[in-house]
Every structure is written in C-alpha cells, then in structure tokens.
Amino acid sequence: MSYILFGYLLVFLNIRINGFDIMPDFIGYLLIFAGVNKFRERNSYFSKARFWALFMGVVAFSDLLHLEIITIESELFMMLLVFVSVFFTVIPLYLMYVITRGIAELEWETGAYLGEDKLMQAWKINAIATFLLCILTAPLTGIFHIDSGMIFLMTVLMVCILLVNIAWVICFYRCKKRYDAAEAEMTAQQNENDVLAD
C-alpha cells in the first residue's frame, strides 16, 4: 500500500520550479499501478484499478511532454474539448473510487476495521465538488456568460477538492497502518498455529 500512498502524494502535490513539475504526475500514477498490482489477486477492484492507473500514467506523461491537439475555432469543437476535459477529470475520481472499494473488500477479508468508511466519505465529497466544478466550467466554452460570482464559487470548489484529496490521503495512510497491523497479527497467529501443530 505504500506505493499507492506515495503515488497519490505525487499526484496531488504540484511543486513547480521555473514551470517544471519536479514531482511529475505520471510517476505517481505508475507508483499507484505498482501498488494496486500487488493486490490484484486479493479482489477484482484492484485489478480494475491497474488499467486506469496505467491509463492515467500515459495521459500524465503526454501532458508532461506538452502534447497538444490542433485547435479549431468552432462551437462543436469547444464542446468536444469540454467533454474530453470532463472525461480526464472523472477517470482519476473513478480510480480513487475503485481503490476505496478495494480497501472495503480487504476490510471484509481481514475482519479488521481499516477505515474504508472515512475514505468513502472523503471520496463522496470530492465527487460532488468535482461534479459541480465540471458544471461551472461550461461557461468557459463561451456558451454561457461567466461572472465574478461563478469565479468565486469555482475557486471555493477547487480549494474544497484540494482539501478533500489531502483528507483522503491521510485516511488512506491510516488504512495502511491498520492493514499492516492486521497482517502482522494474522502472520503471528499463523506462526503460532504452525508451532502448536508441530
């Protein structure tokens, strides 16, 4: 789980020096991929997460290379750009959901409380704020008029998403600590049973 934790830290922390991101997102997504890959046989959610983590790693790498599409000035093209933007906003959110559900399965499997409910609560708030932000970005296409009130609300939503992402990472760290403790306890119990069997 450490790979997933460090991967999300890289994804959420954007530290730039002279415009260069010293903590590239694609490395974060590759770490997430490595982390969920270790748990792929534990439940199907982690198997699903592998594809989307790798997909986002490729997307983030192309963004690092500043690969851009040709711009065409038309209302249809602008709508397409909005759709693509929403798609690439929803996928990381879906990836976070799948990993959260994977933790829920681990919680059931180990019989130990890992804190999946806190993860899911943070994810739901993130999803609502992201959904509202996607709706409010529609004015940027020129379809609707954008005013200072909308800009303020969009800023509030972006700050909310940032804070909820931080909360999710903190909850995930606590889940990791509880999982490690549960696994250590199960291993100790298994060793004790093996000694008694001998």
Backbone bond lengths (Angstrom), bond angles and torsions (degrees), N, CA, C in turn:
res aa  C-N    CA-C-N  psi(-1)  N-CA   C-N-CA  omega(-1)  CA-C   N-CA-C  phi
1 M - - - 1.456 - - 1.527 112.16 -
2 S 1.316 115.57 -17.33 1.473 119.07 -179.24 1.522 111.27 -60.95
3 Y 1.360 116.13 -38.48 1.466 119.85 179.63 1.525 111.01 -61.62
4 I 1.339 115.84 -41.79 1.474 119.93 179.92 1.525 109.62 -63.97
5 L 1.334 115.83 -44.13 1.464 120.72 -179.39 1.527 111.44 -60.65
6 F 1.331 116.56 -51.36 1.469 120.16 -179.38 1.530 111.51 -67.16
7 G 1.334 115.71 -32.19 1.461 119.87 177.40 1.522 111.56 -62.03
8 Y 1.330 116.20 -45.84 1.465 119.51 179.62 1.523 112.04 -68.77
9 L 1.321 116.97 -32.09 1.463 119.07 175.49 1.526 110.53 -61.81
10 L 1.331 116.59 -40.93 1.468 120.38 177.86 1.522 111.76 -66.98
11 V 1.341 116.21 -37.63 1.467 120.32 -178.83 1.527 111.00 -68.81
12 F 1.333 116.23 -41.82 1.459 120.09 -175.14 1.522 113.84 -80.94
13 L 1.338 117.00 -27.33 1.459 119.94 -178.50 1.523 109.96 -93.68
14 N 1.313 116.65 113.30 1.464 122.02 177.58 1.527 108.91 -108.74
15 I 1.316 115.06 94.52 1.468 120.73 179.30 1.521 107.80 -106.56
16 R 1.339 115.24 115.31 1.465 120.13 -176.35 1.520 111.15 -113.26
17 I 1.338 114.49 137.87 1.458 122.04 173.94 1.520 107.32 -123.58
18 N 1.332 115.70 117.43 1.470 121.57 -175.69 1.533 111.64 55.39
19 G 1.333 115.64 37.63 1.460 120.68 177.94 1.506 114.70 82.99
20 F 1.352 117.95 -2.67 1.469 120.70 -178.68 1.517 109.81 -101.54
21 D 1.322 116.10 128.17 1.466 121.70 178.83 1.522 108.93 -77.14
22 I 1.328 117.21 109.50 1.472 120.20 -176.95 1.528 111.49 -77.36
23 M 1.330 117.06 -9.16 1.463 121.60 176.64 1.532 107.83 -125.38
24 P 1.349 117.35 75.26 1.469 121.16 -173.75 1.526 113.27 -58.85
25 D 1.326 114.96 138.92 1.464 120.82 -179.68 1.522 112.26 -62.40
26 F 1.343 117.31 -34.32 1.469 118.22 -174.67 1.534 110.84 -64.99
27 I 1.339 117.61 -31.74 1.469 119.88 176.09 1.531 109.15 -67.49
28 G 1.340 115.54 -39.59 1.458 119.80 176.95 1.516 112.27 -59.55
29 Y 1.334 116.18 -45.01 1.466 119.22 179.88 1.529 112.02 -68.24
30 L 1.320 117.16 -32.76 1.467 119.76 175.93 1.526 111.06 -67.85
31 L 1.331 116.72 -35.84 1.465 120.14 174.97 1.530 110.49 -66.34
32 I 1.329 116.27 -40.52 1.469 119.90 176.61 1.528 109.67 -62.01
33 F 1.335 116.33 -42.91 1.467 120.44 177.17 1.528 110.84 -57.75
34 A 1.350 116.06 -46.55 1.472 120.18 -179.82 1.524 110.55 -62.13
35 G 1.342 115.80 -38.30 1.457 119.63 -179.42 1.522 113.41 -67.69
36 V 1.334 116.97 -47.53 1.473 119.51 -178.88 1.526 110.23 -71.79
37 N 1.332 117.12 -26.09 1.465 120.58 178.67 1.529 111.07 -63.41
38 K 1.326 116.26 -33.79 1.468 120.54 178.93 1.526 111.98 -66.61
39 F 1.346 115.77 -25.43 1.463 120.62 -177.24 1.531 112.37 -105.64
40 R 1.337 116.88 9.95 1.464 119.96 -173.03 1.524 113.19 -60.44
41 E 1.333 117.85 -27.48 1.457 120.54 -178.83 1.526 112.20 -90.15
42 R 1.329 116.62 -7.21 1.465 119.10 -179.57 1.522 111.57 -77.81
43 N 1.345 116.66 -40.99 1.473 119.70 174.34 1.523 110.21 -160.51
44 S 1.323 115.58 164.18 1.468 121.62 -172.74 1.527 112.87 -68.49
45 Y 1.324 117.66 -24.04 1.463 119.64 -178.08 1.528 111.82 -64.34
46 F 1.319 115.55 -40.68 1.460 118.73 178.49 1.528 111.02 -69.05
47 S 1.328 117.01 -30.20 1.469 120.16 175.79 1.521 110.45 -65.12
48 K 1.329 116.63 -42.10 1.467 120.93 177.70 1.524 110.61 -64.62
49 A 1.329 116.05 -39.62 1.463 121.05 -176.62 1.532 111.38 -63.06
50 R 1.335 117.47 -29.45 1.475 120.25 -179.15 1.516 111.60 -57.79
51 F 1.329 116.95 -47.65 1.468 120.79 -177.16 1.524 111.13 -62.31
52 W 1.347 116.10 -47.22 1.459 119.60 -175.06 1.525 112.15 -71.74
53 A 1.332 117.11 -30.84 1.468 119.69 175.63 1.521 109.95 -66.91
54 L 1.337 116.06 -41.74 1.466 120.20 178.64 1.524 110.62 -67.66
55 F 1.327 116.30 -40.97 1.462 121.51 178.00 1.530 111.05 -58.56
56 M 1.334 116.12 -47.72 1.459 120.15 -179.83 1.525 111.43 -68.21
57 G 1.335 116.68 -29.23 1.461 119.87 175.14 1.513 111.66 -62.91
58 V 1.338 116.02 -41.76 1.473 121.07 177.88 1.523 110.51 -66.21
59 V 1.344 116.19 -43.53 1.466 120.70 179.09 1.524 110.69 -61.51
60 A 1.334 116.66 -44.58 1.463 121.07 -178.93 1.526 110.97 -66.70
61 F 1.344 116.81 -34.05 1.466 120.03 178.57 1.526 110.83 -68.20
62 S 1.332 116.72 -40.84 1.459 120.11 178.36 1.529 110.62 -66.13
63 D 1.344 116.04 -33.22 1.457 120.07 176.69 1.534 110.58 -67.24
64 L 1.342 115.86 -36.53 1.468 120.67 178.13 1.523 110.89 -63.23
65 L 1.337 115.76 -34.25 1.462 120.70 179.98 1.524 111.91 -82.50
66 H 1.347 116.12 -1.13 1.468 122.46 179.99 1.532 111.63 60.21
67 L 1.351 114.86 41.12 1.465 118.30 176.24 1.525 107.44 -76.41
68 E 1.304 116.59 125.48 1.462 120.87 -176.80 1.526 110.42 -127.90
69 I 1.317 114.36 152.81 1.452 118.69 176.75 1.518 109.34 -91.73
70 I 1.303 116.01 159.31 1.466 120.81 -179.85 1.526 108.75 -70.36
71 T 1.304 116.33 132.57 1.464 119.50 -179.64 1.527 110.45 -87.35
72 I 1.299 113.75 136.64 1.456 120.96 177.56 1.518 107.21 -125.32
73 E 1.305 116.57 130.57 1.449 120.01 -177.24 1.523 110.65 -86.92
74 S 1.338 113.87 91.69 1.460 119.44 174.89 1.522 107.58 -154.34
75 E 1.312 115.66 153.74 1.462 120.07 -178.37 1.519 110.90 -64.86
76 L 1.345 117.08 -38.39 1.457 121.43 179.43 1.521 110.89 -63.11
77 F 1.329 116.61 -42.83 1.463 120.65 -179.83 1.525 110.74 -65.93
78 M 1.332 116.55 -38.43 1.455 120.35 178.31 1.527 111.00 -64.18
79 M 1.331 116.29 -39.00 1.460 120.59 176.44 1.526 110.62 -64.16
80 L 1.335 116.48 -38.76 1.457 121.05 177.80 1.528 110.51 -63.23
81 L 1.335 116.73 -41.00 1.461 120.99 178.39 1.524 111.04 -62.75
82 V 1.332 116.20 -39.44 1.464 120.27 177.62 1.521 109.69 -63.21
83 F 1.333 116.90 -43.51 1.463 121.39 179.30 1.525 110.72 -60.60
84 V 1.334 116.82 -46.16 1.464 121.46 179.75 1.521 110.28 -62.97
85 S 1.336 115.88 -42.06 1.465 120.49 179.02 1.523 111.45 -61.74
86 V 1.328 116.69 -43.38 1.464 121.27 178.35 1.527 110.07 -64.76
87 F 1.328 117.08 -40.69 1.468 121.70 179.58 1.519 110.70 -58.61
88 F 1.342 116.36 -47.48 1.463 120.55 -178.58 1.526 112.52 -75.98
89 T 1.321 116.87 -6.95 1.458 121.14 172.06 1.522 110.43 -90.27
90 V 1.329 116.01 -36.07 1.466 121.88 -177.21 1.531 111.78 -74.92
91 I 1.333 117.95 -36.59 1.461 120.77 -175.82 1.528 112.61 -59.78
92 P 1.354 119.88 -48.77 1.471 118.04 177.02 1.528 112.58 -60.71
93 L 1.336 116.21 -33.49 1.458 120.83 177.71 1.531 110.13 -66.41
94 Y 1.332 115.91 -40.96 1.473 120.53 177.65 1.523 110.52 -65.36
95 L 1.332 116.64 -40.97 1.465 121.01 178.34 1.528 110.40 -59.36
96 M 1.330 116.43 -43.28 1.463 121.14 178.55 1.530 110.23 -62.95
97 Y 1.342 116.21 -38.93 1.468 120.78 178.84 1.524 111.04 -63.81
98 V 1.325 116.47 -45.54 1.470 121.04 -178.10 1.530 110.56 -62.90
99 I 1.330 116.58 -41.55 1.465 119.78 178.19 1.535 110.46 -65.14
100 T 1.329 116.65 -39.18 1.463 120.85 177.65 1.521 110.90 -62.22
101 R 1.328 116.48 -42.07 1.469 120.53 177.00 1.524 111.14 -66.60
102 G 1.326 116.27 -33.94 1.466 120.10 175.75 1.515 111.20 -63.05
103 I 1.326 116.68 -39.27 1.468 121.63 176.74 1.530 110.01 -64.12
104 A 1.328 116.08 -38.77 1.472 120.53 178.46 1.527 110.23 -60.76
105 E 1.333 116.82 -40.53 1.463 120.74 178.26 1.530 110.94 -66.54
106 L 1.329 116.37 -39.78 1.466 119.73 177.07 1.523 110.95 -64.04
107 E 1.326 115.48 -36.27 1.468 121.03 177.88 1.517 110.17 -61.59
108 W 1.330 115.75 -44.66 1.463 120.43 178.97 1.527 110.67 -66.71
109 E 1.337 116.39 -40.37 1.464 121.44 -176.72 1.528 111.80 -66.88
110 T 1.323 116.81 -44.04 1.466 120.22 -177.60 1.521 112.51 -81.72
111 G 1.332 116.18 -21.38 1.453 119.48 -177.60 1.515 112.87 75.47
112 A 1.324 115.97 10.20 1.462 121.16 -179.57 1.524 109.58 -109.55
113 Y 1.327 115.67 146.79 1.456 120.02 176.86 1.527 108.76 -74.90
114 L 1.349 116.54 119.28 1.461 120.90 -179.26 1.533 112.25 -106.46
115 G 1.312 116.31 -14.68 1.467 119.86 179.88 1.518 113.70 94.70
116 E 1.330 116.01 27.72 1.476 120.34 179.60 1.515 111.31 -61.33
117 D 1.345 117.24 -32.12 1.461 120.83 -178.68 1.528 111.62 -62.78
118 K 1.332 117.03 -36.78 1.468 120.93 177.62 1.526 110.50 -69.31
119 L 1.329 116.14 -40.19 1.467 120.51 176.78 1.525 110.57 -60.08
120 M 1.338 115.65 -46.16 1.456 120.39 -177.80 1.522 111.23 -66.64
121 Q 1.309 116.93 -36.84 1.469 120.45 178.11 1.524 110.65 -63.21
122 A 1.334 116.13 -44.66 1.472 120.76 178.05 1.523 109.95 -63.32
123 W 1.341 116.43 -39.97 1.469 120.33 -179.32 1.535 110.55 -64.18
124 K 1.324 117.27 -42.12 1.473 120.88 -178.61 1.529 111.28 -62.35
125 I 1.328 116.24 -43.02 1.472 119.68 178.05 1.529 109.56 -63.40
126 N 1.328 115.85 -41.90 1.466 121.18 177.86 1.523 110.62 -60.22
127 A 1.328 116.22 -44.49 1.462 121.06 -178.34 1.528 111.64 -63.28
128 I 1.324 116.63 -42.59 1.472 120.70 179.97 1.524 110.17 -64.73
129 A 1.343 116.38 -47.23 1.472 120.64 -179.18 1.526 110.83 -63.56
130 T 1.332 116.81 -40.31 1.474 120.91 179.40 1.520 110.86 -65.83
131 F 1.341 116.55 -41.06 1.461 121.42 179.18 1.533 110.54 -61.73
132 L 1.329 115.66 -45.38 1.466 119.81 178.82 1.526 111.42 -64.29
133 L 1.336 116.13 -38.51 1.460 119.95 179.48 1.527 111.00 -66.04
134 C 1.325 116.49 -38.84 1.472 120.43 177.44 1.524 111.16 -62.52
135 I 1.331 116.41 -38.64 1.466 120.27 178.52 1.528 110.31 -66.04
136 L 1.322 116.18 -41.41 1.458 120.45 -177.24 1.524 113.48 -73.64
137 T 1.328 116.95 -19.83 1.474 118.83 178.73 1.523 111.41 -77.07
138 A 1.333 117.57 -11.67 1.466 120.32 177.80 1.521 112.81 -55.74
139 P 1.358 118.90 -37.23 1.471 118.00 178.45 1.519 113.60 -60.77
140 L 1.323 117.35 -23.57 1.461 119.78 -178.82 1.524 111.75 -66.14
141 T 1.327 116.59 -17.68 1.467 119.87 178.24 1.524 111.77 -78.56
142 G 1.318 116.35 -9.61 1.462 119.43 -178.30 1.512 112.61 90.77
143 I 1.337 116.48 2.48 1.464 119.89 -179.86 1.533 109.69 -73.56
144 F 1.347 115.23 -40.95 1.455 120.62 179.39 1.527 109.31 -119.48
145 H 1.319 114.08 163.65 1.465 119.50 177.78 1.530 109.29 -82.59
146 I 1.327 116.86 134.32 1.464 121.11 178.95 1.526 108.72 -104.77
147 D 1.328 116.36 135.01 1.461 119.89 -179.88 1.525 109.87 -124.86
148 S 1.323 115.58 178.91 1.466 120.77 -175.97 1.533 111.82 -64.94
149 G 1.329 116.58 -31.56 1.463 120.25 177.88 1.517 111.69 -62.95
150 M 1.328 116.00 -41.75 1.461 120.15 178.37 1.521 111.24 -66.67
151 I 1.322 116.21 -40.64 1.470 120.55 178.85 1.528 109.99 -61.30
152 F 1.336 116.50 -42.30 1.465 120.86 178.64 1.525 110.44 -62.75
153 L 1.338 116.60 -45.97 1.461 120.77 -179.11 1.524 110.91 -63.88
154 M 1.331 117.25 -40.12 1.461 120.96 177.75 1.525 110.87 -63.10
155 T 1.323 116.63 -39.19 1.466 120.68 178.16 1.522 111.06 -64.66
156 V 1.342 115.95 -42.50 1.463 120.76 178.19 1.532 110.13 -61.66
157 L 1.323 116.98 -42.81 1.462 120.95 179.84 1.522 111.68 -64.93
158 M 1.339 117.13 -40.15 1.465 120.45 179.24 1.526 111.36 -65.04
159 V 1.331 116.08 -39.57 1.471 120.07 176.60 1.526 110.07 -65.71
160 C 1.329 116.06 -40.64 1.469 121.49 178.17 1.528 110.63 -60.27
161 I 1.331 116.23 -45.39 1.470 120.72 179.50 1.526 110.76 -62.46
162 L 1.323 116.86 -42.24 1.466 120.59 178.00 1.522 111.16 -60.50
163 L 1.337 116.99 -46.56 1.465 121.17 -179.07 1.528 111.77 -65.48
164 V 1.338 115.78 -39.30 1.469 119.40 179.88 1.534 110.27 -69.15
165 N 1.327 117.37 -36.23 1.463 120.17 175.87 1.523 110.89 -62.01
166 I 1.332 116.36 -41.91 1.466 120.71 177.12 1.531 109.88 -62.86
167 A 1.335 116.00 -42.87 1.470 120.69 178.76 1.527 110.48 -61.93
168 W 1.338 117.02 -39.80 1.465 120.91 179.99 1.520 110.19 -63.89
169 V 1.333 117.39 -42.42 1.473 120.89 179.40 1.527 110.41 -64.26
170 I 1.328 117.39 -40.85 1.470 120.63 178.48 1.525 110.09 -63.40
171 C 1.345 116.32 -43.32 1.474 120.59 177.52 1.528 110.75 -63.28
172 F 1.327 116.13 -39.22 1.463 119.67 179.51 1.523 110.40 -65.27
173 Y 1.334 117.14 -39.50 1.468 121.21 177.32 1.527 110.41 -59.56
174 R 1.327 115.97 -42.78 1.462 119.66 178.45 1.531 111.19 -66.34
175 C 1.336 116.30 -38.18 1.470 120.55 175.53 1.525 110.65 -59.62
176 K 1.321 115.17 -43.69 1.471 120.77 -179.92 1.528 110.53 -60.67
177 K 1.338 116.15 -44.89 1.469 120.08 -179.66 1.525 110.90 -62.78
178 R 1.331 116.93 -41.84 1.467 120.58 179.50 1.526 110.78 -67.97
179 Y 1.339 115.83 -39.21 1.463 119.20 179.52 1.528 110.52 -64.95
180 D 1.334 117.00 -44.53 1.466 120.71 178.79 1.520 110.77 -59.38
181 A 1.337 116.80 -41.52 1.469 121.16 179.09 1.530 110.75 -65.47
182 A 1.343 116.87 -41.64 1.467 121.19 179.80 1.523 110.96 -65.38
183 E 1.349 115.84 -41.94 1.469 119.96 178.38 1.524 111.00 -64.91
184 A 1.323 117.42 -40.37 1.474 121.20 178.85 1.526 110.46 -63.90
185 E 1.338 115.80 -40.04 1.458 120.28 178.92 1.525 111.15 -66.32
186 M 1.341 116.96 -41.43 1.463 120.84 178.97 1.515 110.81 -65.61
187 T 1.338 117.33 -39.15 1.470 121.61 178.97 1.524 110.33 -65.29
188 A 1.339 116.20 -43.48 1.461 120.35 179.04 1.522 110.92 -62.87
189 Q 1.348 116.05 -40.81 1.463 120.90 178.59 1.517 111.17 -64.64
190 Q 1.344 116.08 -40.31 1.465 120.89 179.16 1.531 110.48 -64.97
191 N 1.323 116.42 -42.11 1.476 120.70 178.38 1.513 111.30 -63.40
192 E 1.339 115.28 -39.37 1.452 120.13 178.64 1.526 111.09 -65.09
193 N 1.327 116.31 -41.48 1.468 121.03 177.51 1.527 111.43 -64.23
194 D 1.342 115.98 -38.79 1.468 120.57 178.49 1.517 111.06 -63.82
195 V 1.338 116.81 -39.37 1.474 121.07 178.86 1.509 110.64 -66.52
196 L 1.336 116.83 -43.17 1.451 120.96 178.87 1.526 111.61 -65.60
197 A 1.333 116.27 -33.73 1.476 120.69 179.43 1.525 110.50 -68.61
198 D 1.348 117.25 -33.56 1.466 120.82 179.35 1.517 109.55 -72.92
